[in-house]
Amino acid sequence: MKPKFIKLSVFCFLAIFAKTVNADSFFDVKSQYCEKILKNQTRSEVRMAAIDYASFSAIKKHFQSMPEYKNIEDYVFNNISYYISDNLLRDVSVLTIEENDEKVCIELTGKVRTEEFEALIKKQNFKNIDKDKAINITNRVKEIYPASSQPQIFIEKLTFYNGISTDKYIKFISDYLSFNPNIVIVTDKNTADYTLKASLIKSTVDVIDDKNSKYSMSVKLDLIDNNNKIAMSQNKNRYIIIENKNNKQEIADKLLKKLLKEAIDTMQKEGIIFN
């Protein structure tokens, strides 16, 4: 099969990423990955999953090859690699190296600006992350809640970038959080300790050719206290390649739920009330 080549520019939500930089200030990453085709999956969904994992894997391999981080816990590698693949990876090229009825295999290459990578690493303070993070979380929980209490969370309607809101995803978020025994979901905002508010801040389709388009989405999840201050906030974004003939509303719904779960997972790992 003749390989298909697609050239992409990954959406970056921080304005600084749009500045022109010299080529020697970047480092290259590369990864290959094959995704199996499951029943009822479209090729676009399979390719999305393959690109998603390959971008994460490309960053993680480069990160783990650095001697100064050889003793870092794997979950730390995972968290930071997902963040970089979401927000710092640019000039991505995806080569379909094999595609049949059983699997889709791709080769992904991209670049990361060295300055942005180093700034992120410095901010994370990886050498002390496990110990310091555990102490900080424990102390903050003790300050806010007695040992026997459970924070009560009210789930707000999801707001779209045009100002419209919907209660469609309240049950989805509630069901996903119900597996966490350390919190209580309430339906009365006045009795809640915190409000969890989700926002869809970007949803765009850019046509690549007659068959494919690039669909980009960004989601923000805020945890707001009773003083209307943001206690925690998470941004997640993804782009996927979709076939123009596919149902875009169905794809958007699946991608939105995926990003909401990723934002919740990050809060549960790093948050003061979800642990």
N, C-alpha and C positions, 0 to 999 in steps of 0.2 A: 504494500500500500504506500502510495506517495505521501510523505509527511506533509501536514498542513502547518503553516506558520502564521501566527497571529502576533502583532506588535501592540502592546498596551502601555498606557501611562496610568499608574495607580493614583487614585484620588487621595490627596493629602489635605486634611482639614485645617492645618496650621499654616498661616500665611508665610511664615519663614521658609517653609519648604519650597515655595515658588521662586525663591531667589536663584539667580544664576551663580553656579559655582564651577570651579575648575575640575577637570576630569580626574586629576590626581588626588582629589579629596574624597574619593569614593572607594569602597572595596566591593568586589564582585562576590555574589553567592550563586550557588547552582545546586539543583536537586532533581532526581527522577523519581516518579511514583506511578504505580498502577492502581486504579480503583476498580473493584469488581462491580458489575452491573447487576443489581438486585431486581427482583420482580416489581413491576409497576414504577420503576425509576425511568425518567427521561435521560437522554444523553447529556442534556444541559446540566441536570442535577448531578450526574456522575462526574462530569468534567469540573463542575463547581467544587465538589468534594476533593477531587484530585489536585486542583490548583490550590485550594485552601491548605491541604496538608503539605504539598510540595513547598509552598512558600514558607510555612512554619519550619519544615525540616531543613530547608536551605539555610535559614538564619540560625537554627539550633546547631547545625553541624559546624558552622563558622565559629559560633560562640564557644562551643565545647572544645574547639581546637586551640583555644588561647590558653597557654600554660597557667596564667595567673588566676584562672577560674576553674581549674581542674577539680577542686574540692567542693564546689558549690552543689547543693542538693538539686536533684533532677526537677523537682516541681518549680524551683526558681528559674531554671533554664526554660521550662515550658512557659511560665508566665511572661517572662521578658521577651521570649522568642515570638509569642503570639502578638504582643504589643508592637514589636518592631515590624513584623510582617503586615500588620494592620495599618500602621501609621508612618513608617519610615522607608519601607521598600518602594523603590521607584524603577522606572525604565524596565518594566517586566516584559520578558519575552516567553511565550509558551509554544513549545513545539510538540505537536501530537506525533509520537513515535510509533504508536500501535493502537489500533481501534478495531474491535470485533464485537460479536454478540455477547462475549463474556466479560470484557474489561476495556478500559480506556487507559492508555499509558501516555504520560507527558514528560517532557523535560522543561524545567523552569529555570530561567536565569534572571538576575536582577542586580540592582546596585543599592547600596546604603551609604549615605553621606557619613564619613568618618567622624566629623565634628558632632553631628547629631547623636551618633551611636555612643561616643565617649561621654557626651553630656548626660545621656540617659544612664549609663553605667555609673557615673559619678554620683548622680542623684539617688540611685538605688542603694549605694553603700553595701555591695554584695558580701563583703567579707564579714559583716556583722548582722546580716539581715535576719537570720534565724533567731538568734538570741535576743537582739533588740526588739524585733517585731513581736515576739512572744511576750516579752515583758511589757511593752507598751500596750498591747491589746488587753492583757490581764489587768493592768492598772486602770485603764479607761473603763473597762466593764465594772470593776469594783467601785469606781467613783460614781457611776451613773445608776447602777442597779444593785440591790441586795442580792445575795446568793440565791435566794428562793424565787426571785421575780423573773418574769419573762416580758420582754418588750412587746407592746401591741402595735401592729402595723396596719395602717389603712392604705389600700391600693387605689390610687387616683386613676381617672380615665386617661387613656393614652392620647397625647396631643400630636397632631400632624403639623408640619412646617407651615401650613397655610392658616393655622389657628383653629381648625376644626378638631373636635375631640370625639372619642368613641369609647364605649365600655366593653367593646368586643374582647379585649385582651385581659380584662380584670380576672376572669375565671382562670385563664391560662396561667397568669402569674401566680395567682393564689394556689392553684393546684401544684405548681412547680415548687413553691415555697413550703407547701404542706408537709414535705418530707423532712423539714428541719424542725426538730423538737424544741429548739431554743427560742422560738418566736410564736406569737399568736396573731392570726389574721382577724381583724375586726371590720365590721361593716359600718360602724359609726365613727366618723372622723373626730368627733368631739372627745371620744374616750381613748383615742390612739396616742401613743408616745411619738410615733413617727408616721409620716406620709411617704409612700413610695410612688414616684411619678415618672412615667416613661414618656419619651418624646421621640418622634420620628423627625429628624432634622434634615435628612437628605434622601431623595429617592429619584434617581434619574436614569434614563436609558439613552445610550449613545450608539447609534448605528455604525457597525463596522463594515458590513457588506450586505449583499442581498439575503444572506442566510443567517448571519449572526449579529448580535448587539452586545454591548457591555452594559450591565445593569449595576449601578452603584447605590449603596444604602448606608446611612449612618443613623445610629440610635444612641440616645442619651438616657441614662437612668439616674435619678436624683433621690436621695434619702433626706427628707426635710423634717427638722424638729419642730416643736411647738412654738418656737420663736421665729418660725419661718426662715430659718437659716439652713443652708445645705450642710448636712453632717458628712455625707459621702456623695461622690458622683463618679459615674463610669461612662465613658464613650466607647462604642464599638462600631466598626465600619467594615464593610466587605464590598468587593466587586466580584461579579460572576459573569461568565459568558453564557448567553442564552440564545436559543434558536428563535428567530423572529416569529415563527409560526406557533410557538408555545403560549400558553395562557399566562400572561404577565401578572395578573392579579393573584393567581395561585402561587406563582414563584415568589412574588413579593411577600405574601403571607408566610410562607415557609422560611424565607430569609429573615423576616422580622422576628419570628419566634426564635430562630437560631441565635440572633444577636441579643435578644432579651435574656435568653438562658445564659449566654456567655457573660453578660453584664452582671446577672445575679450570682453566677458562680464566682466571679472575681470579688464581688462584695462579700460573699460568704467566706472566702479565703482571707480577705484582708480587713473586713469590717469589724466595728466595735460591738455590734449587736447580733450578728449572724453566726458567730462562732459558738 
